[in-house]
């Protein structure tokens, strides 16, 4: 089979790109631990309180070790339940120092919601019956808005919160 | 007769050499665009 010189070049380029992307996927999956945010772990959406992470007293931000946090949220139409503060007022803003590792754990009691901390890599689909998890290091300071990015109904735009990363 | 055929083959061969250049550039432009946009987004992912 006769292959033109140029054809050989772009076939090498194309196959090389595929090999490169495959290698990066392997690196991300096996070395960096990147995986889908929702795995096989299931939860009864009618009774999320039965799960340790989603008991009312465990909702919101908790420091589990020095610089390590767990942030538990229960999504519902049309609210993110992030627990209550000392005065019993629902939490809408959480504050973490720059460089802290935050594990976001979220589930929903009704329909599919989204959980996106705009300007960061935290971007998950939240499905009833599943727990979505994402752990990340908050590298940049600033105020990041939490938004629901899966249309969930008439009050979709009312689902928001703030993550404040301070120096 | 045989001479004529080989001449024709030669002619069509050199035609395809000429027409490949534009294709080559177009294919490489698409390839470079894909790679640049992919790595741009990956850099954005890593920086956040």
Backbone of each chain as ProteinMPNN parsed JSONL, in Angstrom:
{"seq_chain_A": "XXXXXXXXXXXXXXXXXXXXXXXXXXXXXXXXXXXXXXXXXXXXXXXXXXXXXXXXXXXXXXXXXXXXXXXXXXXXXXXXXXXXXXXXXXXXXXXXXXXXXXXXXXXXXXXXXXXXXXXXXXXXXXXXXXXXXXXXXXXXXXXXXXXXXXXXXXXXXXXXXXXXXXX", "coords_chain_A": {"N_chain_A": [[0.853, -1.199, 0.0], [0.553, 2.121, -0.934], [1.516, 4.921, 0.814], [1.213, 8.336, 1.109], [3.696, 10.797, 1.853], [2.828, 12.995, 3.436], [0.49, 11.952, 4.395], [1.404, 9.95, 6.034], [2.574, 11.527, 7.971], [0.338, 12.915, 9.151], [-1.15, 10.77, 10.033], [0.528, 9.668, 11.933], [0.579, 11.813, 13.704], [-2.146, 11.894, 14.451], [-2.583, 9.295, 15.594], [-0.65, 9.441, 17.532], [-1.687, 11.548, 19.106], [-4.003, 10.303, 20.105], [-2.827, 8.276, 21.632], [-1.468, 9.849, 23.478], [-3.601, 11.203, 24.796], [-4.895, 8.998, 25.892], [-2.929, 8.102, 27.631], [-2.879, 10.261, 29.392], [-5.437, 10.086, 30.484], [-5.183, 7.646, 31.812], [-3.195, 8.351, 33.67], [-4.577, 10.354, 35.106], [-6.703, 8.852, 36.154], [-5.574, 6.599, 37.536], [-3.339, 7.504, 38.918], [-3.822, 10.134, 39.886], [-6.295, 9.744, 40.929], [-8.741, 10.533, 39.865], [-12.182, 10.312, 39.341], [-15.61, 9.408, 38.516], [-18.034, 11.525, 40.121], [-20.238, 10.467, 41.358], [-20.692, 7.343, 42.658], [-21.121, 3.841, 43.054], [-22.262, 3.856, 45.463], [-25.165, 3.88, 47.297], [-28.153, 5.459, 48.604], [-31.041, 5.829, 50.65], [-33.347, 7.944, 49.365], [-35.588, 8.86, 50.686], [-34.938, 8.769, 53.275], [-32.526, 10.102, 54.159], [-31.363, 10.916, 56.48], [-30.641, 8.731, 57.866], [-28.131, 8.1, 57.13], [-24.858, 8.537, 58.257], [-23.374, 10.865, 57.455], [-25.34, 12.637, 56.702], [-26.997, 13.282, 58.772], [-28.971, 15.647, 60.588], [-27.399, 17.152, 62.437], [-24.882, 16.808, 61.432], [-24.688, 18.153, 59.096], [-23.347, 20.688, 56.913], [-20.216, 22.479, 57.365], [-17.34, 20.825, 58.576], [-14.412, 20.614, 60.46], [-12.108, 18.151, 60.141], [-9.51, 17.433, 60.455], [-6.264, 19.0, 60.752], [-6.494, 21.561, 58.544], [-8.125, 20.03, 56.952], [-11.305, 19.433, 55.732], [-14.786, 18.51, 55.93], [-17.654, 18.821, 54.066], [-20.95, 18.654, 54.302], [-23.961, 18.325, 52.549], [-27.445, 18.554, 51.958], [-29.458, 18.437, 49.25], [-32.489, 19.841, 48.043], [-35.645, 20.543, 46.493], [-36.311, 23.836, 46.891], [-33.467, 24.199, 47.732], [-30.287, 24.262, 49.43], [-29.4, 22.364, 52.031], [-27.323, 23.248, 54.452], [-26.923, 22.907, 57.072], [-27.312, 24.493, 60.363], [-26.436, 27.56, 62.041], [-25.01, 28.637, 65.267], [-27.102, 30.153, 66.247], [-29.263, 28.993, 65.184], [-29.871, 29.729, 62.637], [-30.208, 29.082, 59.168], [-27.325, 27.988, 57.413], [-25.646, 29.724, 54.868], [-23.291, 30.503, 53.871], [-19.997, 29.327, 53.762], [-16.758, 29.291, 55.289], [-13.401, 28.823, 54.532], [-9.864, 28.387, 55.112], [-7.302, 29.356, 52.771], [-5.853, 26.854, 50.736], [-6.833, 24.683, 52.059], [-8.077, 21.318, 52.298], [-11.023, 20.166, 51.032], [-13.711, 18.011, 51.407], [-16.472, 17.51, 49.615], [-19.693, 16.426, 50.193], [-22.659, 15.338, 48.995], [-26.182, 14.879, 48.673], [-29.494, 14.222, 47.38], [-32.959, 14.7, 48.178], [-35.095, 14.641, 46.544], [-35.49, 15.492, 43.42], [-33.242, 15.47, 40.527], [-30.427, 17.429, 41.069], [-27.953, 20.037, 40.646], [-24.562, 20.717, 41.629], [-22.483, 23.167, 41.829], [-19.551, 24.843, 42.421], [-18.897, 27.753, 41.445], [-16.173, 28.724, 39.441], [-14.383, 27.011, 40.501], [-13.19, 23.572, 40.541], [-15.236, 22.096, 41.497], [-17.971, 20.478, 40.623], [-20.827, 18.941, 40.275], [-23.254, 16.421, 39.526], [-26.245, 15.778, 41.174], [-27.912, 13.085, 42.193], [-31.041, 11.557, 43.052], [-30.927, 9.017, 45.496], [-28.284, 8.525, 45.291], [-24.917, 9.23, 46.42], [-22.951, 12.011, 45.989], [-19.587, 12.792, 45.69], [-16.763, 14.891, 46.127], [-13.458, 15.711, 46.347], [-11.295, 18.369, 46.972], [-8.584, 20.734, 46.758], [-8.686, 23.939, 48.004], [-7.35, 26.231, 46.3], [-7.285, 28.891, 45.523], [-7.944, 32.193, 46.685], [-11.0, 33.914, 47.542], [-14.487, 34.669, 46.849], [-16.721, 32.226, 46.17], [-19.464, 31.308, 44.318], [-22.041, 29.056, 45.041], [-23.95, 27.172, 42.897], [-26.948, 25.72, 41.546], [-26.793, 23.712, 38.84], [-28.365, 22.079, 37.341], [-31.36, 21.998, 35.824], [-34.033, 22.138, 37.995], [-36.609, 22.777, 38.552], [-39.266, 25.188, 39.239], [-38.172, 26.863, 41.17], [-35.489, 26.816, 40.774], [-33.445, 28.771, 40.453], [-33.224, 29.714, 43.007], [-31.567, 28.219, 44.46], [-28.703, 28.522, 45.996], [-25.472, 29.392, 47.353], [-22.525, 30.268, 49.239], [-19.023, 29.894, 49.028], [-16.358, 30.869, 50.862], [-13.053, 31.602, 50.527], [-10.385, 32.304, 52.442], [-7.311, 34.127, 53.094]], "CA_chain_A": [[0.0, 0.0, 0.0], [1.341, 3.342, -0.993], [1.062, 6.031, 1.665], [1.898, 9.586, 0.816], [4.509, 11.288, 2.965], [1.991, 13.825, 4.317], [-0.488, 11.081, 5.045], [2.132, 9.293, 7.131], [2.769, 12.519, 9.047], [-0.852, 13.19, 9.958], [-1.571, 9.541, 10.729], [1.373, 9.605, 13.135], [0.082, 12.883, 14.572], [-3.458, 11.48, 14.993], [-2.414, 8.14, 16.483], [0.125, 9.964, 18.657], [-2.615, 12.296, 19.969], [-4.845, 9.322, 20.805], [-1.986, 7.628, 22.646], [-1.198, 10.857, 24.504], [-4.821, 11.409, 25.589], [-5.123, 7.767, 26.648], [-1.951, 8.099, 28.721], [-3.298, 11.269, 30.374], [-6.6, 9.525, 31.185], [-4.651, 6.655, 32.735], [-2.507, 9.11, 34.719], [-5.592, 11.01, 35.937], [-7.545, 7.868, 36.839], [-4.867, 5.683, 38.437], [-2.339, 8.192, 39.727], [-4.426, 11.275, 40.568], [-7.536, 9.309, 41.571], [-9.928, 11.181, 39.298], [-13.231, 9.332, 39.027], [-16.922, 10.06, 38.524], [-18.369, 11.982, 41.477], [-21.253, 9.605, 41.939], [-20.312, 5.973, 42.334], [-22.187, 2.845, 43.236], [-22.807, 3.992, 46.801], [-26.553, 4.328, 47.231], [-28.756, 5.957, 49.835], [-32.496, 5.929, 50.489], [-33.635, 9.387, 49.32], [-36.664, 9.177, 51.626], [-34.436, 8.68, 54.639], [-31.086, 10.405, 54.098], [-30.879, 11.141, 57.854], [-30.109, 7.463, 58.386], [-26.702, 8.062, 56.798], [-24.069, 9.322, 59.22], [-22.961, 12.171, 56.924], [-26.474, 13.526, 56.41], [-27.782, 13.57, 59.97], [-29.084, 17.117, 60.651], [-26.292, 17.775, 63.181], [-23.623, 16.661, 60.683], [-24.713, 18.951, 57.868], [-22.49, 21.87, 56.939], [-18.764, 22.322, 57.31], [-16.703, 20.303, 59.78], [-12.968, 20.418, 60.322], [-11.834, 16.806, 60.648], [-8.085, 17.405, 60.81], [-5.68, 20.301, 60.469], [-6.576, 21.905, 57.122], [-8.991, 19.098, 56.224], [-12.705, 19.698, 56.054], [-15.852, 17.775, 55.245], [-18.793, 19.712, 53.887], [-22.105, 17.815, 53.974], [-25.1, 19.114, 52.062], [-28.608, 17.836, 51.427], [-30.163, 19.281, 48.286], [-33.906, 19.555, 47.843], [-36.261, 21.636, 45.749], [-35.225, 24.442, 46.139], [-32.597, 24.627, 48.82], [-29.166, 23.43, 49.87], [-29.371, 22.346, 53.488], [-25.925, 23.204, 54.904], [-26.962, 22.965, 58.526], [-27.668, 25.774, 60.982], [-25.376, 28.099, 62.907], [-25.28, 28.571, 66.703], [-28.383, 30.794, 66.528], [-30.328, 28.261, 64.513], [-30.119, 30.306, 61.312], [-29.616, 28.23, 58.129], [-26.027, 28.427, 56.88], [-25.614, 29.939, 53.421], [-21.902, 30.787, 53.507], [-18.974, 28.655, 54.564], [-15.449, 29.925, 55.15], [-12.249, 27.938, 54.753], [-8.613, 29.045, 54.752], [-6.69, 28.981, 51.497], [-5.001, 25.668, 50.781], [-7.426, 23.564, 52.788], [-8.672, 20.243, 51.51], [-12.438, 20.064, 51.377], [-14.457, 16.913, 50.799], [-17.881, 17.855, 49.463], [-20.558, 15.237, 50.114], [-24.004, 15.864, 48.775], [-27.209, 13.992, 48.141], [-30.766, 14.916, 47.191], [-34.1, 13.933, 48.671], [-36.188, 14.6, 45.567], [-35.157, 15.362, 41.999], [-31.842, 15.673, 40.181], [-29.914, 18.788, 41.211], [-26.536, 20.208, 40.346], [-23.822, 21.399, 42.692], [-21.32, 23.761, 41.175], [-18.933, 25.989, 43.081], [-18.441, 28.444, 40.231], [-14.795, 29.192, 39.497], [-13.541, 25.918, 40.995], [-13.474, 22.321, 39.829], [-16.343, 21.385, 42.136], [-19.102, 20.526, 39.703], [-21.372, 17.59, 40.359], [-24.668, 16.151, 39.362], [-26.708, 15.159, 42.406], [-29.053, 12.263, 41.804], [-31.687, 10.903, 44.193], [-30.498, 7.629, 45.697], [-26.826, 8.423, 45.196], [-24.119, 10.224, 47.141], [-21.906, 12.579, 45.139], [-18.448, 13.233, 46.498], [-15.637, 15.482, 45.399], [-12.48, 16.303, 47.263], [-10.405, 19.274, 46.257], [-7.828, 21.714, 47.546], [-9.117, 25.286, 47.639], [-6.053, 26.874, 46.04], [-7.39, 30.328, 45.259], [-8.816, 32.922, 47.607], [-12.109, 34.611, 46.901], [-15.837, 34.22, 47.16], [-17.207, 31.4, 45.072], [-20.9, 31.091, 44.454], [-22.548, 27.7, 44.796], [-25.193, 27.232, 42.129], [-27.532, 24.486, 41.027], [-26.703, 23.842, 37.386], [-29.258, 21.134, 36.66], [-32.675, 22.608, 36.02], [-34.754, 21.242, 38.903], [-37.994, 23.212, 38.731], [-39.596, 26.609, 39.19], [-37.326, 27.633, 42.092], [-34.101, 26.432, 40.461], [-32.52, 29.899, 40.659], [-33.147, 30.065, 44.426], [-30.598, 27.334, 45.103], [-27.345, 29.046, 45.924], [-24.733, 29.557, 48.6], [-21.209, 30.871, 48.994], [-17.82, 29.357, 49.657], [-15.392, 31.956, 50.968], [-11.707, 31.113, 50.81], [-9.604, 33.454, 52.902], [-5.84, 33.962, 53.143]], "C_chain_A": [[0.884, 1.243, 0.0], [0.734, 4.418, -0.089], [1.896, 7.258, 1.334], [2.629, 10.059, 2.067], [3.669, 12.095, 3.98], [1.0, 12.974, 5.101], [0.16, 10.365, 6.236], [2.28, 10.256, 8.305], [1.48, 12.701, 9.847], [-1.432, 11.948, 10.605], [-0.76, 9.381, 12.019], [0.894, 10.614, 14.175], [-1.228, 12.456, 15.257], [-3.329, 10.339, 15.978], [-1.633, 8.564, 17.728], [-0.768, 10.728, 19.637], [-3.491, 11.341, 20.762], [-4.066, 8.663, 21.934], [-1.722, 8.592, 23.804], [-2.416, 11.047, 25.417], [-5.115, 10.184, 26.453], [-4.184, 7.707, 27.852], [-2.37, 9.097, 29.803], [-4.509, 10.77, 31.166], [-6.132, 8.501, 32.223], [-3.974, 7.316, 33.924], [-3.532, 9.728, 35.686], [-6.361, 9.987, 36.768], [-6.767, 7.082, 37.889], [-3.872, 6.389, 39.344], [-2.979, 9.316, 40.538], [-5.768, 10.925, 41.22], [-8.782, 10.022, 41.077], [-10.951, 10.107, 38.914], [-14.572, 10.053, 39.01], [-17.339, 10.397, 39.954], [-19.414, 11.117, 42.156], [-20.865, 8.17, 41.615], [-21.46, 5.054, 42.685], [-22.848, 3.015, 44.6], [-24.205, 4.609, 46.759], [-27.061, 4.724, 48.611], [-30.255, 6.02, 49.589], [-32.873, 7.411, 50.483], [-34.752, 9.813, 50.278], [-36.138, 9.287, 53.057], [-32.929, 8.938, 54.671], [-30.489, 10.602, 55.49], [-30.275, 9.874, 58.449], [-28.615, 7.343, 58.107], [-25.947, 9.011, 57.715], [-23.772, 10.748, 58.719], [-24.125, 13.152, 56.794], [-27.45, 13.654, 57.576], [-27.817, 15.087, 60.122], [-27.906, 17.787, 61.365], [-24.962, 17.678, 62.433], [-23.597, 17.469, 59.389], [-23.821, 20.173, 58.027], [-21.024, 21.497, 56.981], [-18.208, 21.826, 58.641], [-15.223, 20.137, 59.514], [-12.637, 19.071, 60.95], [-10.374, 16.629, 61.035], [-7.544, 18.784, 60.458], [-5.702, 20.564, 58.957], [-7.428, 20.965, 56.293], [-10.43, 19.281, 56.685], [-13.616, 18.727, 55.322], [-17.063, 18.707, 55.208], [-19.967, 18.853, 53.404], [-23.307, 18.674, 53.606], [-26.219, 18.16, 51.64], [-29.349, 18.798, 50.509], [-31.62, 18.852, 48.219], [-34.462, 20.712, 47.042], [-36.826, 22.633, 46.771], [-34.245, 25.043, 47.133], [-31.408, 23.689, 48.964], [-29.17, 23.493, 51.385], [-27.927, 22.151, 53.937], [-25.863, 23.326, 56.422], [-27.359, 24.342, 59.037], [-26.51, 26.253, 61.847], [-25.814, 28.043, 64.373], [-26.635, 29.184, 67.062], [-29.551, 30.09, 65.841], [-30.695, 28.805, 63.142], [-29.482, 29.403, 60.245], [-28.328, 28.826, 57.56], [-26.125, 28.587, 55.368], [-24.197, 30.205, 52.924], [-20.971, 29.964, 54.384], [-17.639, 29.32, 54.284], [-14.363, 28.917, 55.441], [-10.975, 28.705, 54.41], [-8.068, 28.505, 53.431], [-5.792, 27.754, 51.684], [-5.608, 24.504, 51.53], [-8.055, 22.558, 51.83], [-10.115, 20.078, 51.96], [-13.056, 18.887, 50.63], [-15.929, 17.318, 50.779], [-18.668, 16.567, 49.351], [-21.984, 15.739, 50.009], [-24.937, 14.788, 48.246], [-28.504, 14.792, 48.02], [-31.907, 14.047, 47.689], [-35.224, 13.874, 47.637], [-35.696, 14.402, 44.135], [-33.648, 15.532, 41.773], [-31.493, 17.153, 40.344], [-28.473, 18.818, 40.725], [-25.877, 20.842, 41.551], [-22.514, 21.891, 42.084], [-20.811, 24.922, 42.009], [-18.227, 26.745, 41.957], [-17.04, 28.998, 40.406], [-13.843, 28.172, 40.093], [-13.876, 24.658, 40.201], [-14.637, 21.55, 40.437], [-17.589, 21.539, 41.267], [-19.682, 19.126, 39.617], [-22.842, 17.566, 40.0], [-25.086, 15.434, 40.644], [-27.988, 14.392, 42.083], [-29.695, 11.623, 43.027], [-31.247, 9.442, 44.282], [-28.994, 7.447, 45.628], [-26.147, 9.505, 46.035], [-23.033, 10.708, 46.186], [-20.815, 13.137, 46.026], [-17.398, 13.851, 45.6], [-14.702, 16.122, 46.398], [-11.533, 17.174, 46.471], [-9.672, 20.176, 47.238], [-8.26, 23.092, 47.068], [-7.859, 26.157, 47.51], [-6.131, 28.383, 45.973], [-8.333, 30.992, 46.256], [-9.933, 33.605, 46.818], [-13.439, 34.074, 47.379], [-16.379, 33.474, 45.958], [-18.677, 31.073, 45.311], [-21.255, 29.639, 44.146], [-23.85, 27.854, 44.013], [-25.649, 25.829, 41.744], [-27.497, 24.625, 39.504], [-27.424, 22.72, 36.63], [-30.656, 21.687, 36.893], [-33.565, 21.662, 36.825], [-36.191, 21.682, 39.145], [-38.093, 24.719, 38.823], [-38.691, 27.46, 40.085], [-35.846, 27.339, 41.921], [-33.099, 27.532, 40.804], [-32.385, 30.29, 42.129], [-32.118, 29.206, 45.165], [-29.2, 27.916, 44.933], [-26.735, 29.143, 47.316], [-23.382, 30.15, 48.251], [-20.116, 30.094, 49.717], [-16.793, 30.479, 49.657], [-14.04, 31.359, 51.352], [-10.856, 32.312, 51.2], [-8.136, 33.1, 53.069], [-5.392, 33.344, 54.465]], "O_chain_A": [[1.808, 1.392, 0.8], [-0.437, 4.769, -0.232], [3.125, 7.207, 1.288], [2.228, 9.757, 3.191], [3.778, 11.909, 5.193], [0.71, 13.22, 6.272], [-0.449, 10.2, 7.292], [2.136, 9.874, 9.466], [1.504, 12.65, 11.077], [-2.129, 12.044, 11.615], [-1.298, 9.005, 13.06], [0.814, 10.311, 15.365], [-1.399, 12.628, 16.463], [-3.892, 10.391, 17.072], [-1.915, 8.108, 18.836], [-0.629, 10.581, 20.852], [-3.703, 11.54, 21.958], [-4.57, 8.51, 23.046], [-1.75, 8.195, 24.969], [-2.291, 11.052, 26.641], [-5.532, 10.314, 27.604], [-4.584, 7.316, 28.948], [-2.233, 8.816, 30.994], [-4.602, 10.999, 32.372], [-6.61, 8.484, 33.357], [-4.159, 6.887, 35.063], [-3.387, 9.643, 36.905], [-6.641, 10.221, 37.943], [-7.243, 6.913, 39.012], [-3.593, 5.905, 40.441], [-2.718, 9.446, 41.734], [-6.314, 11.726, 41.979], [-9.775, 10.105, 41.799], [-10.62, 9.125, 38.25], [-14.658, 11.201, 39.447], [-17.039, 9.651, 40.886], [-19.469, 11.043, 43.384], [-20.723, 7.81, 40.446], [-22.627, 5.442, 42.62], [-23.876, 2.395, 44.873], [-24.398, 5.714, 46.252], [-26.478, 4.373, 49.637], [-30.696, 6.236, 48.46], [-32.731, 8.074, 51.51], [-34.851, 10.986, 50.638], [-36.808, 9.828, 53.937], [-32.156, 8.106, 55.146], [-29.278, 10.477, 55.679], [-29.502, 9.928, 59.406], [-27.915, 6.575, 58.768], [-26.358, 10.153, 57.919], [-23.903, 11.715, 59.47], [-23.916, 14.365, 56.778], [-28.59, 14.081, 57.395], [-26.828, 15.759, 59.829], [-27.46, 18.859, 60.956], [-24.015, 18.391, 62.765], [-22.596, 17.469, 58.672], [-23.573, 20.634, 59.141], [-20.637, 20.369, 56.678], [-18.56, 22.343, 59.702], [-14.819, 19.595, 58.485], [-12.854, 18.867, 62.144], [-10.043, 15.77, 61.853], [-8.267, 19.631, 59.933], [-5.021, 19.884, 58.19], [-7.461, 21.077, 55.068], [-10.722, 19.281, 57.881], [-13.283, 18.198, 54.262], [-17.432, 19.303, 56.22], [-19.987, 18.386, 52.265], [-23.619, 19.646, 54.295], [-25.973, 17.108, 51.049], [-29.812, 19.851, 50.946], [-31.946, 17.669, 48.324], [-33.817, 21.753, 46.924], [-37.772, 22.277, 47.473], [-34.213, 26.257, 47.337], [-31.493, 22.497, 48.67], [-28.966, 24.561, 51.964], [-27.369, 21.058, 53.829], [-24.87, 23.792, 56.98], [-27.695, 25.237, 58.262], [-25.706, 25.454, 62.325], [-26.858, 27.474, 64.691], [-27.252, 28.793, 68.053], [-30.692, 30.548, 65.915], [-31.698, 28.403, 62.552], [-28.33, 28.997, 60.4], [-28.259, 30.019, 57.265], [-26.623, 27.703, 54.671], [-23.925, 30.145, 51.725], [-21.138, 29.911, 55.603], [-17.407, 29.846, 53.196], [-14.39, 28.237, 56.466], [-10.984, 29.567, 53.531], [-8.335, 27.37, 53.036], [-5.068, 27.644, 52.673], [-4.988, 23.446, 51.637], [-8.494, 22.891, 50.729], [-10.385, 19.874, 53.144], [-12.948, 18.772, 49.409], [-16.552, 17.448, 51.833], [-18.359, 15.712, 48.52], [-22.447, 16.493, 50.866], [-24.539, 13.91, 47.48], [-28.588, 15.918, 48.511], [-31.841, 12.819, 47.634], [-36.198, 13.144, 47.823], [-35.507, 13.269, 43.693], [-32.885, 15.715, 42.722], [-32.186, 18.023, 39.816], [-27.862, 17.789, 40.437], [-26.547, 21.435, 42.397], [-21.577, 21.124, 41.862], [-21.545, 25.874, 42.276], [-17.106, 26.413, 41.574], [-16.748, 29.663, 41.4], [-12.64, 28.419, 40.186], [-14.726, 24.673, 39.31], [-14.99, 20.473, 39.955], [-18.179, 22.617, 41.196], [-19.115, 18.24, 38.979], [-23.564, 18.551, 40.151], [-24.356, 14.576, 41.142], [-29.013, 14.983, 41.744], [-28.993, 11.192, 43.941], [-31.201, 8.728, 43.28], [-28.481, 6.355, 45.872], [-26.729, 10.552, 46.319], [-22.281, 9.903, 45.637], [-21.081, 13.859, 46.987], [-17.17, 13.407, 44.474], [-15.104, 16.969, 47.196], [-11.028, 16.77, 45.424], [-10.084, 20.352, 48.385], [-8.211, 23.384, 45.873], [-7.379, 26.733, 48.486], [-5.177, 29.081, 46.317], [-9.371, 30.44, 46.622], [-9.828, 33.837, 45.614], [-13.509, 33.157, 48.197], [-16.481, 34.026, 44.863], [-19.061, 30.616, 46.387], [-20.831, 29.074, 43.138], [-24.747, 28.588, 44.43], [-24.854, 24.896, 41.634], [-28.097, 25.543, 38.946], [-27.144, 22.446, 35.463], [-31.087, 21.828, 38.037], [-33.824, 20.533, 36.408], [-36.919, 21.014, 39.879], [-37.14, 25.44, 38.528], [-38.465, 28.637, 39.801], [-35.047, 27.587, 42.824], [-32.04, 27.265, 41.371], [-31.53, 31.106, 42.472], [-31.833, 29.433, 46.341], [-28.595, 27.815, 43.866], [-27.425, 28.99, 48.325], [-23.127, 30.496, 47.097], [-20.275, 29.694, 50.87], [-16.402, 30.979, 48.603], [-13.912, 30.693, 52.379], [-10.632, 33.218, 50.398], [-7.769, 31.93, 53.171], [-4.197, 33.136, 54.675]]}, "seq_chain_B": "XXXXXXXXXXXXXXXXXXXXXXXXXXXXXXXXXXXXXXXXXXXXXXXX", "coords_chain_B": {"N_chain_B": [[2.729, 2.289, -26.589], [2.789, 1.139, -24.042], [4.527, 2.952, -23.006], [2.99, 5.258, -23.048], [1.049, 4.706, -21.065], [2.604, 4.614, -18.76], [3.407, 7.215, -18.67], [0.983, 8.489, -18.219], [0.391, 7.492, -15.72], [2.435, 8.605, -14.275], [1.772, 11.262, -14.545], [-0.705, 11.451, -13.167], [0.194, 10.752, -10.684], [1.94, 12.844, -9.945], [0.043, 14.84, -9.837], [-1.504, 14.195, -7.589], [0.346, 14.623, -5.609], [0.612, 17.367, -5.585], [-1.989, 18.2, -4.88], [-2.168, 17.363, -2.263], [-1.015, 19.109, -0.487], [-2.542, 21.332, 0.464], [-4.517, 19.92, 1.794], [-2.991, 18.709, 3.738], [-2.142, 20.929, 5.265], [-4.639, 21.864, 6.157], [-5.559, 19.673, 7.68], [-3.597, 19.569, 9.65], [-3.992, 22.062, 10.841], [-6.518, 21.703, 12.013], [-5.849, 19.64, 13.772], [-3.937, 20.906, 15.427], [-5.536, 22.91, 16.522], [-7.34, 21.339, 18.031], [-5.563, 20.176, 19.891], [-4.454, 22.467, 21.158], [-6.761, 23.686, 22.288], [-7.57, 21.623, 23.954], [-5.406, 21.31, 25.779], [-5.406, 23.865, 26.82], [-7.826, 23.917, 28.267], [-7.257, 21.88, 30.07], [-5.186, 23.005, 31.504], [-6.595, 25.062, 32.708], [-8.264, 23.543, 34.348], [-6.327, 22.418, 36.061], [-5.363, 24.688, 37.327], [-7.362, 25.599, 38.94]], "CA_chain_B": [[1.502, 2.157, -25.784], [3.239, 0.979, -22.654], [5.154, 4.213, -22.64], [1.893, 6.206, -22.784], [0.433, 4.371, -19.773], [3.493, 5.015, -17.657], [3.38, 8.673, -18.649], [-0.289, 8.868, -17.58], [0.53, 7.187, -14.288], [3.33, 9.606, -13.719], [1.052, 12.525, -14.495], [-1.695, 11.418, -12.087], [0.953, 10.68, -9.444], [2.406, 14.172, -9.561], [-1.164, 15.626, -9.518], [-1.921, 13.964, -6.206], [1.361, 15.25, -4.75], [0.299, 18.801, -5.512], [-3.247, 18.451, -4.181], [-2.074, 16.969, -0.853], [-0.435, 20.151, 0.367], [-3.628, 22.055, 1.141], [-5.15, 18.968, 2.729], [-2.06, 18.546, 4.862], [-2.217, 22.131, 6.109], [-5.962, 21.896, 6.791], [-5.609, 18.622, 8.698], [-2.725, 19.973, 10.75], [-4.633, 23.176, 11.549], [-7.565, 21.116, 12.863], [-5.158, 18.918, 14.841], [-3.33, 21.873, 16.351], [-6.657, 23.545, 17.229], [-7.831, 20.384, 19.042], [-4.565, 20.044, 20.962], [-4.33, 23.727, 21.906], [-7.949, 23.888, 23.129], [-7.586, 20.586, 25.001], [-4.423, 21.631, 26.812], [-5.872, 25.095, 27.466], [-8.832, 23.556, 29.263], [-6.615, 21.074, 31.107], [-4.457, 23.968, 32.338], [-7.623, 25.732, 33.509], [-8.66, 22.559, 35.362], [-5.261, 22.265, 37.046], [-5.116, 25.932, 38.059], [-8.483, 25.933, 39.824]], "C_chain_B": [[1.848, 2.054, -24.291], [3.849, 2.268, -22.147], [4.103, 5.258, -22.226], [1.286, 5.98, -21.406], [1.306, 4.872, -18.624], [3.542, 6.532, -17.538], [2.13, 9.174, -17.911], [-0.199, 8.655, -16.057], [1.375, 8.243, -13.594], [2.596, 10.937, -13.535], [0.078, 12.535, -13.318], [-0.977, 11.387, -10.737], [1.385, 12.079, -9.002], [1.218, 15.095, -9.25], [-1.529, 15.473, -8.041], [-0.911, 14.574, -5.237], [1.031, 16.726, -4.548], [-0.932, 19.02, -4.647], [-3.181, 18.101, -2.7], [-1.653, 18.104, 0.067], [-1.507, 20.92, 1.167], [-4.313, 21.185, 2.171], [-4.296, 18.826, 3.977], [-2.154, 19.73, 5.828], [-3.544, 22.169, 6.868], [-6.04, 20.887, 7.927], [-4.767, 19.026, 9.91], [-3.319, 21.14, 11.542], [-5.714, 22.649, 12.493], [-6.916, 20.411, 14.056], [-4.576, 19.851, 15.883], [-4.421, 22.576, 17.162], [-7.171, 22.633, 18.349], [-6.848, 20.304, 20.208], [-4.478, 21.31, 21.809], [-5.549, 23.921, 22.811], [-7.993, 22.855, 24.255], [-6.623, 20.943, 26.124], [-4.768, 22.931, 27.533], [-6.871, 24.788, 28.571], [-8.218, 22.74, 30.396], [-5.823, 21.977, 32.057], [-5.432, 24.718, 33.246], [-8.064, 24.824, 34.656], [-7.601, 22.457, 36.457], [-5.067, 23.516, 37.891], [-6.213, 26.233, 39.068], [-8.468, 25.125, 41.105]], "O_chain_B": [[1.303, 2.751, -23.435], [3.692, 2.622, -20.978], [4.259, 6.005, -21.26], [1.037, 6.931, -20.665], [0.823, 5.464, -17.659], [3.698, 7.072, -16.443], [2.179, 10.112, -17.115], [-0.629, 9.48, -15.251], [1.071, 8.701, -12.493], [2.765, 11.635, -12.534], [0.031, 13.501, -12.557], [-1.48, 11.932, -9.754], [1.221, 12.453, -7.84], [1.369, 16.041, -8.477], [-1.817, 16.444, -7.341], [-1.29, 14.999, -4.145], [1.165, 17.254, -3.444], [-0.945, 19.9, -3.787], [-4.062, 18.508, -1.943], [-1.91, 18.06, 1.27], [-1.382, 21.12, 2.375], [-4.648, 21.633, 3.268], [-4.792, 18.822, 5.104], [-2.234, 19.554, 7.044], [-3.579, 22.465, 8.063], [-6.529, 21.204, 9.011], [-5.183, 18.843, 11.054], [-3.172, 21.206, 12.762], [-5.815, 23.093, 13.636], [-7.36, 20.555, 15.195], [-4.707, 19.613, 17.083], [-4.248, 22.812, 18.358], [-7.409, 23.086, 19.469], [-7.248, 20.356, 21.371], [-4.435, 21.236, 23.037], [-5.395, 24.282, 23.978], [-8.401, 23.167, 25.374], [-6.991, 20.885, 27.297], [-4.463, 23.088, 28.715], [-6.778, 25.327, 29.673], [-8.612, 22.889, 31.553], [-5.794, 21.743, 33.265], [-5.131, 24.977, 34.411], [-8.219, 25.274, 35.791], [-7.931, 22.415, 37.642], [-4.653, 23.423, 39.047], [-6.01, 27.048, 39.968], [-9.346, 25.291, 41.951]]}, "name": "protein", "num_of_chains": 2, "seq": "XXXXXXXXXXXXXXXXXXXXXXXXXXXXXXXXXXXXXXXXXXXXXXXXXXXXXXXXXXXXXXXXXXXXXXXXXXXXXXXXXXXXXXXXXXXXXXXXXXXXXXXXXXXXXXXXXXXXXXXXXXXXXXXXXXXXXXXXXXXXXXXXXXXXXXXXXXXXXXXXXXXXXXXXXXXXXXXXXXXXXXXXXXXXXXXXXXXXXXXXXXXXXXXXXXXXXXX"}
